[in-house]
Amino acid sequence: MLPEDKPVASPALPPKAKSWRDKWRQKDWRSMSSTIGLLLLAPLIAWLISAFALQSYQVDGQSMETTLSNGDRLIVDKVPRTWSRITNHAYIPQRGDIMIFNAPVTIGGFGGQKQLIKRVIGLPGERVVIKRGAVTVYNQASPKGFNPDRSDSYQITSSRTTGDVDIKLDNDEVFMLGDNRANSEDSRFFGPVPVKDIVGKLALRILPLSKVDKF
């Protein structure tokens, strides 16, 4: 066979173009996969936010009136508390902050299953005295004592605080009172609240819409 008689290879055919149906099916499958992934991740993301960042809370009772009313829907900021656990640093709330915390065992036998909302009056290491209807806090900065209720940052429903209390707080305890002193079961009854039981700080009131507010 002469060289010029060798068979010539046929040129390769171009790849067959995908039909519009194939393209649509591929695109639809990718979209469906993304949707399924989001649906699976959404509950996990919601749980992480609620557990470590922001939590919804509904006021139950009149103990914080007139600051908060029964049925108010709130947002609790848990980030500082979470960060203190991560960094292993002590978490110390500010006096006057409204905090949500796990109920002591003595409250109706709930034992941590129920959360309460009160205001921080006494800080770790301070002495809190309630006598003749007034609250007095003693610490190193104020050895003669001061009345935290005279602060301009909040108002209480009654000018008198019933009860007879004289307690020295440990370095990991706070003293909580409701703003409605005549109708609040608080540290006067169940004692100081361990800092470890604090869930977070009140950040926002989102309902009712007429009372939306930042704290």
Secondary structure by P-SEA (a helix, b strand, c coil): cccccccccccccccccccaaaaaaaaaaaaaaaaaaaaaaaaaaaaaaaaccbbbbbbccccccccccccccccccaaaaaaaaaacbbbbbccccccccccccccccccccbbbbbbbcccccbbbbbcccbbbbbcccccccccccccccccccccccbbbbbbbbcccbbbbbbccccccccccccccccccccccccccccccccccccc
